[in-house]
């Protein structure tokens, strides 16, 4: 799995919806298509992209193919985002300190 394939797979909102659905548990293509309001061929194409990116695994159960989420690539993505999350957190902390330093303007307003 390449980073480019992972980013490309997650760039599409329908594939993100599939990932979110699979987060709740394994699903067949039919269940995914129904829940995500996709045609079965479209769901299969999105699942193929997600499999190729390493985000989804598939196993055969009798005559059904059951898809599950593989969290490993998401952990790698989370690790990549960590320094940016820290920067964002620092910015929010600075905003909070600035707001805390302002005089209280929530009291009653004078009437005209």
The first five atom37 places (N, CA, C, CB, O) and aatype in JSON, in Angstrom:
{
  "aatype": [20, 20, 20, 20, 20, 20, 20, 20, 20, 20, 20, 20, 20, 20, 20, 20, 20, 20, 20, 20, 20, 20, 20, 20, 20, 20, 20, 20, 20, 20, 20, 20, 20, 20, 20, 20, 20, 20, 20, 20, 20, 20, 20, 20, 20, 20, 20, 20, 20, 20, 20, 20, 20, 20, 20, 20, 20, 20, 20, 20, 20, 20, 20, 20, 20, 20, 20, 20, 20, 20, 20, 20, 20, 20, 20, 20, 20, 20, 20, 20, 20, 20, 20, 20, 20, 20, 20, 20, 20, 20, 20, 20, 20, 20, 20, 20, 20, 20, 20, 20, 20, 20, 20, 20, 20, 20, 20, 20, 20, 20, 20, 20],
  "atom_mask": [
    [1, 1, 1, 1, 1],
    [1, 1, 1, 1, 1],
    [1, 1, 1, 1, 1],
    [1, 1, 1, 1, 1],
    [1, 1, 1, 1, 1],
    [1, 1, 1, 1, 1],
    [1, 1, 1, 1, 1],
    [1, 1, 1, 1, 1],
    [1, 1, 1, 1, 1],
    [1, 1, 1, 1, 1],
    [1, 1, 1, 1, 1],
    [1, 1, 1, 1, 1],
    [1, 1, 1, 1, 1],
    [1, 1, 1, 1, 1],
    [1, 1, 1, 1, 1],
    [1, 1, 1, 1, 1],
    [1, 1, 1, 1, 1],
    [1, 1, 1, 1, 1],
    [1, 1, 1, 1, 1],
    [1, 1, 1, 1, 1],
    [1, 1, 1, 1, 1],
    [1, 1, 1, 1, 1],
    [1, 1, 1, 1, 1],
    [1, 1, 1, 1, 1],
    [1, 1, 1, 1, 1],
    [1, 1, 1, 1, 1],
    [1, 1, 1, 1, 1],
    [1, 1, 1, 1, 1],
    [1, 1, 1, 1, 1],
    [1, 1, 1, 1, 1],
    [1, 1, 1, 1, 1],
    [1, 1, 1, 1, 1],
    [1, 1, 1, 1, 1],
    [1, 1, 1, 1, 1],
    [1, 1, 1, 1, 1],
    [1, 1, 1, 1, 1],
    [1, 1, 1, 1, 1],
    [1, 1, 1, 1, 1],
    [1, 1, 1, 1, 1],
    [1, 1, 1, 1, 1],
    [1, 1, 1, 1, 1],
    [1, 1, 1, 1, 1],
    [1, 1, 1, 1, 1],
    [1, 1, 1, 1, 1],
    [1, 1, 1, 1, 1],
    [1, 1, 1, 1, 1],
    [1, 1, 1, 1, 1],
    [1, 1, 1, 1, 1],
    [1, 1, 1, 1, 1],
    [1, 1, 1, 1, 1],
    [1, 1, 1, 1, 1],
    [1, 1, 1, 1, 1],
    [1, 1, 1, 1, 1],
    [1, 1, 1, 1, 1],
    [1, 1, 1, 1, 1],
    [1, 1, 1, 1, 1],
    [1, 1, 1, 1, 1],
    [1, 1, 1, 1, 1],
    [1, 1, 1, 1, 1],
    [1, 1, 1, 1, 1],
    [1, 1, 1, 1, 1],
    [1, 1, 1, 1, 1],
    [1, 1, 1, 1, 1],
    [1, 1, 1, 1, 1],
    [1, 1, 1, 1, 1],
    [1, 1, 1, 1, 1],
    [1, 1, 1, 1, 1],
    [1, 1, 1, 1, 1],
    [1, 1, 1, 1, 1],
    [1, 1, 1, 1, 1],
    [1, 1, 1, 1, 1],
    [1, 1, 1, 1, 1],
    [1, 1, 1, 1, 1],
    [1, 1, 1, 1, 1],
    [1, 1, 1, 1, 1],
    [1, 1, 1, 1, 1],
    [1, 1, 1, 1, 1],
    [1, 1, 1, 1, 1],
    [1, 1, 1, 1, 1],
    [1, 1, 1, 1, 1],
    [1, 1, 1, 1, 1],
    [1, 1, 1, 1, 1],
    [1, 1, 1, 1, 1],
    [1, 1, 1, 1, 1],
    [1, 1, 1, 1, 1],
    [1, 1, 1, 1, 1],
    [1, 1, 1, 1, 1],
    [1, 1, 1, 1, 1],
    [1, 1, 1, 1, 1],
    [1, 1, 1, 1, 1],
    [1, 1, 1, 1, 1],
    [1, 1, 1, 1, 1],
    [1, 1, 1, 1, 1],
    [1, 1, 1, 1, 1],
    [1, 1, 1, 1, 1],
    [1, 1, 1, 1, 1],
    [1, 1, 1, 1, 1],
    [1, 1, 1, 1, 1],
    [1, 1, 1, 1, 1],
    [1, 1, 1, 1, 1],
    [1, 1, 1, 1, 1],
    [1, 1, 1, 1, 1],
    [1, 1, 1, 1, 1],
    [1, 1, 1, 1, 1],
    [1, 1, 1, 1, 1],
    [1, 1, 1, 1, 1],
    [1, 1, 1, 1, 1],
    [1, 1, 1, 1, 1],
    [1, 1, 1, 1, 1],
    [1, 1, 1, 1, 1],
    [1, 1, 1, 1, 1],
    [1, 1, 1, 1, 1]
  ],
  "atom_positions": [
    [[0.85, -1.17, 0.0], [0.0, 0.0, 0.0], [0.89, 1.23, 0.0], [-0.97, 0.0, 1.22], [1.83, 1.34, 0.8]],
    [[0.6, 2.15, -0.89], [1.35, 3.4, -0.92], [0.55, 4.49, -0.23], [1.69, 3.8, -2.37], [-0.68, 4.41, -0.11]],
    [[1.26, 5.51, 0.23], [0.56, 6.64, 0.83], [-0.38, 7.29, -0.16], [1.57, 7.67, 1.36], [-1.48, 7.72, 0.2]],
    [[0.06, 7.37, -1.42], [-0.78, 7.99, -2.46], [-2.08, 7.21, -2.64], [-0.02, 8.06, -3.81], [-3.14, 7.81, -2.79]],
    [[-2.0, 5.88, -2.61], [-3.2, 5.06, -2.76], [-4.14, 5.25, -1.58], [-2.83, 3.57, -2.9], [-5.36, 5.29, -1.74]],
    [[-3.57, 5.38, -0.39], [-4.38, 5.59, 0.81], [-5.11, 6.93, 0.73], [-3.5, 5.54, 2.07], [-6.32, 6.99, 0.96]],
    [[-4.37, 8.0, 0.41], [-4.99, 9.33, 0.3], [-6.04, 9.36, -0.8], [-3.92, 10.4, 0.03], [-7.11, 9.93, -0.63]],
    [[-5.73, 8.73, -1.95], [-6.67, 8.71, -3.07], [-7.94, 7.94, -2.69], [-6.02, 8.07, -4.31], [-9.05, 8.34, -3.05]],
    [[-7.77, 6.86, -1.97], [-8.93, 6.06, -1.55], [-9.83, 6.86, -0.62], [-8.49, 4.77, -0.87], [-11.06, 6.78, -0.72]],
    [[-9.24, 7.62, 0.28], [-10.03, 8.38, 1.26], [-10.51, 9.72, 0.73], [-9.21, 8.6, 2.51], [-11.29, 10.41, 1.39]],
    [[-10.05, 10.11, -0.46], [-10.46, 11.39, -1.03], [-11.92, 11.39, -1.45], [-9.58, 11.74, -2.22], [-12.56, 12.44, -1.49]],
    [[-12.45, 10.23, -1.78], [-13.82, 10.15, -2.26], [-14.8, 10.03, -1.09], [-13.98, 8.95, -3.21], [-14.62, 9.15, -0.24]],
    [[-15.81, 10.88, -1.02], [-16.74, 10.84, 0.12], [-17.53, 9.53, 0.21], [-17.71, 11.99, 0.02], [-17.91, 9.12, 1.31]],
    [[-17.78, 8.89, -0.92], [-18.5, 7.6, -0.86], [-17.64, 6.52, -0.23], [-18.94, 7.15, -2.26], [-18.13, 5.68, 0.51]],
    [[-16.33, 6.56, -0.53], [-15.44, 5.57, 0.1], [-15.28, 5.86, 1.58], [-14.07, 5.57, -0.6], [-15.18, 4.93, 2.39]],
    [[-15.26, 7.14, 1.96], [-15.21, 7.45, 3.39], [-16.47, 6.96, 4.08], [-15.05, 8.97, 3.61], [-16.41, 6.51, 5.23]],
    [[-17.61, 7.02, 3.39], [-18.86, 6.5, 3.97], [-18.76, 4.99, 4.15], [-20.07, 6.86, 3.08], [-19.24, 4.45, 5.15]],
    [[-18.16, 4.3, 3.2], [-17.98, 2.84, 3.3], [-17.07, 2.53, 4.48], [-17.38, 2.25, 1.98], [-17.35, 1.62, 5.26]],
    [[-15.98, 3.28, 4.62], [-15.05, 3.07, 5.74], [-15.78, 3.28, 7.06], [-13.82, 4.02, 5.64], [-15.62, 2.5, 8.0]],
    [[-16.58, 4.34, 7.14], [-17.34, 4.62, 8.37], [-18.3, 3.49, 8.67], [-18.1, 5.94, 8.25], [-18.46, 3.1, 9.83]],
    [[-18.95, 2.96, 7.65], [-19.88, 1.84, 7.86], [-19.13, 0.6, 8.34], [-20.64, 1.53, 6.55], [-19.58, -0.08, 9.26]],
    [[-18.0, 0.31, 7.72], [-17.24, -0.89, 8.11], [-16.64, -0.75, 9.5], [-16.13, -1.16, 7.09], [-16.29, -1.75, 10.13]],
    [[-16.51, 0.47, 9.97], [-16.03, 0.68, 11.34], [-16.99, 0.04, 12.35], [-15.87, 2.18, 11.63], [-16.58, -0.36, 13.44]],
    [[-18.27, -0.06, 11.97], [-19.26, -0.63, 12.88], [-19.32, -2.15, 12.8], [-20.62, -0.06, 12.59], [-19.96, -2.79, 13.64]],
    [[-18.67, -2.74, 11.8], [-18.65, -4.19, 11.69], [-18.58, -4.66, 10.25], [-19.87, -4.78, 12.36], [-18.77, -3.88, 9.33]],
    [[-18.31, -5.95, 10.06], [-18.2, -6.53, 8.72], [-19.51, -6.43, 7.95], [-17.76, -8.0, 8.81], [-20.59, -6.46, 8.54]],
    [[-19.41, -6.29, 6.64], [-20.59, -6.18, 5.78], [-20.34, -6.86, 4.44], [-20.95, -4.7, 5.57], [-19.21, -6.97, 3.98]],
    [[-21.42, -7.3, 3.83], [-21.36, -7.81, 2.46], [-21.49, -6.63, 1.5], [-22.49, -8.88, 2.2], [-21.84, -5.52, 1.91]],
    [[-21.21, -6.87, 0.23], [-21.34, -5.81, -0.77], [-22.78, -5.3, -0.81], [-20.91, -6.32, -2.17], [-23.01, -4.1, -0.9]],
    [[-23.74, -6.21, -0.75], [-25.15, -5.81, -0.79], [-25.52, -4.91, 0.39], [-26.04, -7.03, -0.8], [-26.23, -3.92, 0.22]],
    [[-25.04, -5.26, 1.56], [-25.32, -4.43, 2.75], [-24.67, -3.05, 2.63], [-24.82, -5.14, 4.02], [-25.26, -2.04, 3.01]],
    [[-23.47, -3.02, 2.09], [-22.76, -1.75, 1.91], [-23.49, -0.9, 0.88], [-21.29, -2.0, 1.48], [-23.69, 0.3, 1.08]],
    [[-23.87, -1.51, -0.22], [-24.57, -0.78, -1.27], [-25.86, -0.17, -0.73], [-24.88, -1.7, -2.47], [-26.16, 0.99, -0.99]],
    [[-26.62, -0.95, 0.01], [-27.89, -0.47, 0.56], [-27.67, 0.66, 1.56], [-28.65, -1.63, 1.23], [-28.33, 1.7, 1.48]],
    [[-26.76, 0.47, 2.49], [-26.53, 1.47, 3.54], [-25.95, 2.77, 2.99], [-25.59, 0.9, 4.6], [-26.24, 3.84, 3.5]],
    [[-25.12, 2.67, 1.95], [-24.46, 3.86, 1.4], [-25.18, 4.4, 0.17], [-23.03, 3.53, 1.04], [-24.7, 5.33, -0.48]],
    [[-26.32, 3.83, -0.14], [-27.13, 4.25, -1.29], [-26.32, 4.24, -2.59], [-27.69, 5.65, -1.05], [-26.29, 5.22, -3.33]],
    [[-25.66, 3.1, -2.83], [-24.88, 2.88, -4.04], [-25.45, 1.69, -4.8], [-23.37, 2.65, -3.7], [-26.11, 0.83, -4.2]],
    [[-25.22, 1.64, -6.09], [-25.56, 0.42, -6.82], [-24.54, -0.64, -6.4], [-25.55, 0.65, -8.39], [-23.46, -0.31, -5.92]],
    [[-24.88, -1.9, -6.58], [-23.96, -2.96, -6.19], [-22.65, -2.89, -6.99], [-24.61, -4.33, -6.37], [-21.58, -3.06, -6.42]],
    [[-22.72, -2.64, -8.33], [-21.45, -2.52, -9.07], [-20.6, -1.33, -8.58], [-21.75, -2.35, -10.57], [-19.38, -1.44, -8.51]],
    [[-21.24, -0.22, -8.24], [-20.5, 0.94, -7.73], [-19.86, 0.61, -6.38], [-21.44, 2.16, -7.6], [-18.7, 0.95, -6.14]],
    [[-20.61, -0.03, -5.51], [-20.06, -0.43, -4.2], [-18.85, -1.35, -4.39], [-21.15, -1.13, -3.34], [-17.85, -1.22, -3.7]],
    [[-18.96, -2.28, -5.33], [-17.84, -3.2, -5.6], [-16.61, -2.45, -6.08], [-18.26, -4.25, -6.64], [-15.49, -2.78, -5.68]],
    [[-16.8, -1.45, -6.93], [-15.67, -0.67, -7.43], [-15.0, 0.11, -6.29], [-16.13, 0.31, -8.54], [-13.78, 0.17, -6.2]],
    [[-15.82, 0.71, -5.43], [-15.25, 1.45, -4.29], [-14.52, 0.5, -3.34], [-16.36, 2.2, -3.54], [-13.46, 0.83, -2.81]],
    [[-15.08, -0.67, -3.12], [-14.43, -1.65, -2.25], [-13.09, -2.11, -2.83], [-15.35, -2.86, -2.03], [-12.14, -2.35, -2.09]],
    [[-13.03, -2.23, -4.15], [-11.77, -2.62, -4.8], [-10.69, -1.57, -4.52], [-11.97, -2.81, -6.32], [-9.56, -1.93, -4.19]],
    [[-11.03, -0.3, -4.66], [-10.07, 0.77, -4.38], [-9.62, 0.71, -2.92], [-10.69, 2.17, -4.7], [-8.44, 0.84, -2.63]],
    [[-10.57, 0.5, -2.02], [-10.25, 0.43, -0.59], [-9.38, -0.79, -0.28], [-11.53, 0.38, 0.24], [-8.48, -0.71, 0.55]],
    [[-9.65, -1.92, -0.94], [-8.81, -3.11, -0.76], [-7.4, -2.85, -1.25], [-9.41, -4.33, -1.49], [-6.42, -3.2, -0.59]],
    [[-7.29, -2.24, -2.43], [-5.96, -1.98, -3.01], [-5.16, -1.0, -2.15], [-6.11, -1.43, -4.43], [-3.93, -1.04, -2.14]],
    [[-5.85, -0.13, -1.43], [-5.18, 0.81, -0.52], [-4.86, 0.16, 0.81], [-6.04, 2.05, -0.3], [-4.19, 0.76, 1.65]],
    [[-5.33, -1.06, 1.02], [-5.06, -1.78, 2.27], [-6.04, -1.47, 3.39], [-3.69, -1.46, 2.74], [-5.85, -1.92, 4.52]],
    [[-7.09, -0.72, 3.09], [-8.06, -0.33, 4.12], [-9.12, -1.38, 4.4], [-8.72, 0.94, 3.73], [-9.73, -1.39, 5.47]],
    [[-9.35, -2.26, 3.45], [-10.42, -3.25, 3.58], [-9.87, -4.63, 3.27], [-11.61, -2.92, 2.63], [-9.08, -4.82, 2.34]],
    [[-10.3, -5.59, 4.06], [-10.0, -7.01, 3.81], [-11.29, -7.71, 3.45], [-9.33, -7.69, 5.05], [-12.38, -7.28, 3.85]],
    [[-11.18, -8.78, 2.7], [-12.37, -9.53, 2.31], [-12.13, -11.0, 2.62], [-12.72, -9.33, 0.79], [-11.03, -11.52, 2.43]],
    [[-13.18, -11.66, 3.09], [-13.09, -13.11, 3.34], [-14.34, -13.77, 2.78], [-12.93, -13.42, 4.87], [-15.42, -13.18, 2.74]],
    [[-14.16, -14.99, 2.38], [-15.26, -15.76, 1.81], [-15.96, -16.51, 2.93], [-14.75, -16.74, 0.72], [-15.32, -17.21, 3.71]],
    [[-17.27, -16.36, 3.01], [-18.11, -17.13, 3.94], [-19.19, -17.79, 3.1], [-18.75, -16.21, 5.07], [-20.16, -17.16, 2.68]],
    [[-19.0, -19.09, 2.88], [-19.9, -19.84, 2.0], [-19.91, -19.14, 0.64], [-21.35, -19.94, 2.61], [-18.89, -19.08, -0.04]],
    [[-21.07, -18.6, 0.25], [-21.14, -17.94, -1.06], [-21.12, -16.42, -0.93], [-22.4, -18.37, -1.79], [-21.38, -15.71, -1.9]],
    [[-20.8, -15.93, 0.24], [-20.77, -14.48, 0.46], [-19.35, -14.01, 0.66], [-21.64, -14.09, 1.68], [-18.51, -14.73, 1.2]],
    [[-19.09, -12.79, 0.22], [-17.8, -12.15, 0.47], [-18.06, -11.06, 1.51], [-17.17, -11.54, -0.85], [-18.85, -10.14, 1.29]],
    [[-17.4, -11.18, 2.64], [-17.61, -10.27, 3.75], [-16.39, -9.34, 3.87], [-17.84, -11.05, 5.08], [-15.25, -9.79, 3.91]],
    [[-16.68, -8.05, 3.91], [-15.63, -7.03, 3.95], [-15.49, -6.49, 5.37], [-15.94, -5.88, 2.97], [-16.48, -6.25, 6.06]],
    [[-14.23, -6.31, 5.79], [-13.95, -5.76, 7.11], [-12.92, -4.64, 6.96], [-13.42, -6.87, 8.09], [-12.14, -4.61, 6.0]],
    [[-12.93, -3.74, 7.89], [-11.99, -2.63, 7.91], [-10.66, -3.11, 8.48], [-12.55, -1.45, 8.73], [-10.63, -3.81, 9.49]],
    [[-9.57, -2.73, 7.84], [-8.23, -2.99, 8.36], [-7.71, -1.67, 8.92], [-7.26, -3.57, 7.24], [-7.42, -0.76, 8.15]],
    [[-7.59, -1.55, 10.24], [-7.22, -0.26, 10.83], [-5.74, 0.11, 10.69], [-7.58, -0.27, 12.27], [-5.38, 1.25, 10.97]],
    [[-4.89, -0.81, 10.27], [-3.45, -0.52, 10.21], [-3.12, 0.71, 9.36], [-2.71, -1.73, 9.66], [-2.36, 1.56, 9.82]],
    [[-3.66, 0.83, 8.14], [-3.33, 2.04, 7.36], [-3.84, 3.32, 8.03], [-3.92, 1.92, 5.96], [-3.23, 4.38, 7.87]],
    [[-4.94, 3.24, 8.76], [-5.46, 4.41, 9.45], [-4.53, 4.81, 10.59], [-6.87, 4.14, 9.99], [-4.4, 6.0, 10.89]],
    [[-3.89, 3.84, 11.22], [-2.92, 4.14, 12.27], [-1.71, 4.87, 11.68], [-2.46, 2.85, 12.99], [-1.18, 5.79, 12.3]],
    [[-1.29, 4.45, 10.49], [-0.17, 5.13, 9.82], [-0.57, 6.56, 9.46], [0.26, 4.35, 8.55], [0.23, 7.48, 9.59]],
    [[-1.79, 6.72, 9.0], [-2.3, 8.06, 8.67], [-2.38, 8.92, 9.93], [-3.7, 7.95, 8.0], [-2.02, 10.1, 9.9]],
    [[-2.84, 8.34, 11.01], [-2.92, 9.07, 12.28], [-1.53, 9.51, 12.73], [-3.59, 8.19, 13.36], [-1.37, 10.63, 13.21]],
    [[-0.55, 8.65, 12.59], [0.83, 9.0, 12.98], [1.34, 10.14, 12.11], [1.77, 7.77, 12.85], [2.05, 11.03, 12.6]],
    [[1.0, 10.13, 10.83], [1.43, 11.2, 9.94], [0.78, 12.53, 10.33], [1.08, 10.85, 8.48], [1.41, 13.58, 10.24]],
    [[-0.47, 12.48, 10.75], [-1.21, 13.69, 11.11], [-0.84, 14.24, 12.5], [-2.69, 13.41, 11.07], [-1.14, 15.4, 12.79]],
    [[-0.2, 13.44, 13.34], [0.07, 13.83, 14.73], [0.75, 15.19, 14.88], [0.92, 12.79, 15.38], [0.31, 15.99, 15.71]],
    [[1.81, 15.49, 14.12], [2.44, 16.8, 14.31], [1.51, 17.96, 13.92], [3.72, 16.87, 13.49], [1.59, 19.03, 14.51]],
    [[0.66, 17.74, 12.95], [-0.27, 18.78, 12.53], [-1.37, 18.97, 13.58], [-0.9, 18.43, 11.16], [-1.82, 20.09, 13.83]],
    [[-1.79, 17.88, 14.17], [-2.79, 17.94, 15.24], [-2.23, 18.73, 16.41], [-3.21, 16.51, 15.69], [-2.95, 19.51, 17.04]],
    [[-0.96, 18.53, 16.71], [-0.31, 19.27, 17.8], [-0.32, 20.76, 17.49], [1.15, 18.77, 18.01], [-0.63, 21.57, 18.37]],
    [[0.01, 21.14, 16.26], [-0.02, 22.56, 15.88], [-1.42, 23.14, 16.04], [0.47, 22.73, 14.43], [-1.59, 24.25, 16.53]],
    [[-2.41, 22.38, 15.61], [-3.79, 22.84, 15.72], [-4.18, 23.0, 17.19], [-4.75, 21.86, 15.0], [-4.82, 23.98, 17.56]],
    [[-3.79, 22.05, 18.01], [-4.08, 22.13, 19.43], [-3.43, 23.34, 20.08], [-3.62, 20.86, 20.13], [-4.04, 24.01, 20.92]],
    [[-2.19, 23.63, 19.69], [-1.5, 24.8, 20.23], [-2.22, 26.08, 19.82], [-0.04, 24.83, 19.75], [-2.33, 27.01, 20.62]],
    [[-2.71, 26.13, 18.59], [-3.45, 27.31, 18.13], [-4.74, 27.49, 18.91], [-3.75, 27.21, 16.63], [-5.1, 28.61, 19.27]],
    [[-5.43, 26.4, 19.17], [-6.68, 26.48, 19.94], [-6.4, 26.88, 21.38], [-7.42, 25.14, 19.89], [-7.16, 27.64, 21.98]],
    [[-5.31, 26.37, 21.94], [-4.95, 26.76, 23.31], [-4.65, 28.26, 23.38], [-3.72, 25.96, 23.8], [-5.07, 28.94, 24.31]],
    [[-3.93, 28.76, 22.37], [-3.61, 30.2, 22.35], [-4.89, 31.02, 22.22], [-2.65, 30.53, 21.18], [-5.02, 32.06, 22.87]],
    [[-5.82, 30.58, 21.41], [-7.1, 31.28, 21.28], [-7.84, 31.27, 22.61], [-7.96, 30.63, 20.17], [-8.4, 32.28, 23.01]],
    [[-7.85, 30.14, 23.28], [-8.5, 30.04, 24.58], [-7.9, 30.99, 25.6], [-8.42, 28.63, 25.1], [-8.63, 31.64, 26.35]],
    [[-6.57, 31.08, 25.63], [-5.92, 32.01, 26.56], [-6.29, 33.45, 26.22], [-4.38, 31.82, 26.51], [-6.52, 34.26, 27.12]],
    [[-6.34, 33.76, 24.95], [-6.68, 35.13, 24.54], [-8.12, 35.47, 24.93], [-6.49, 35.3, 23.01], [-8.4, 36.57, 25.4]],
    [[-9.02, 34.53, 24.73], [-10.42, 34.76, 25.1], [-10.58, 34.88, 26.61], [-11.32, 33.64, 24.56], [-11.36, 35.69, 27.09]],
    [[-9.84, 34.06, 27.34], [-9.9, 34.13, 28.81], [-9.39, 35.47, 29.33], [-9.09, 32.99, 29.43], [-9.83, 35.93, 30.39]],
    [[-8.48, 36.1, 28.62], [-7.89, 37.36, 29.06], [-8.8, 38.57, 28.77], [-6.54, 37.57, 28.38], [-8.57, 39.65, 29.31]],
    [[-9.81, 38.38, 27.95], [-10.72, 39.5, 27.63], [-11.65, 39.77, 28.79], [-11.54, 39.19, 26.36], [-11.99, 38.87, 29.56]],
    [[-12.07, 41.05, 28.93], [-13.04, 41.36, 29.99], [-14.36, 40.63, 29.73], [-13.28, 42.89, 30.07], [-14.71, 40.36, 28.58]],
    [[-15.06, 40.32, 30.79], [-16.34, 39.62, 30.69], [-17.37, 40.53, 30.05], [-16.83, 39.14, 32.09], [-17.67, 41.61, 30.56]],
    [[-17.9, 40.1, 28.93], [-18.94, 40.87, 28.22], [-20.26, 40.14, 28.23], [-18.51, 41.16, 26.77], [-21.15, 40.45, 27.44]],
    [[-20.39, 39.18, 29.12], [-21.63, 38.38, 29.12], [-22.66, 38.92, 30.08], [-21.33, 36.95, 29.48], [-23.77, 38.41, 30.15]],
    [[-22.31, 39.97, 30.84], [-23.24, 40.54, 31.82], [-24.37, 41.31, 31.15], [-22.49, 41.46, 32.78], [-24.44, 41.36, 29.93]],
    [[-25.24, 41.9, 31.95], [-26.36, 42.64, 31.4], [-25.89, 43.87, 30.63], [-27.33, 43.06, 32.51], [-24.9, 44.5, 31.0]],
    [[-26.6, 44.19, 29.59], [-26.27, 45.38, 28.79], [-27.1, 46.56, 29.28], [-26.51, 45.12, 27.27], [-28.25, 46.39, 29.67]],
    [[-26.51, 47.77, 29.26], [-27.27, 48.94, 29.69], [-28.44, 49.19, 28.76], [-26.38, 50.17, 29.76], [-28.36, 48.98, 27.55]],
    [[-29.55, 49.64, 29.36], [-30.74, 49.94, 28.56], [-30.69, 51.39, 28.12], [-32.04, 49.65, 29.35], [-30.18, 52.25, 28.84]],
    [[-31.21, 51.65, 26.95], [-31.24, 53.03, 26.41], [-32.3, 53.86, 27.07], [-31.48, 53.02, 24.91], [-32.46, 55.04, 26.74]]
  ]
}
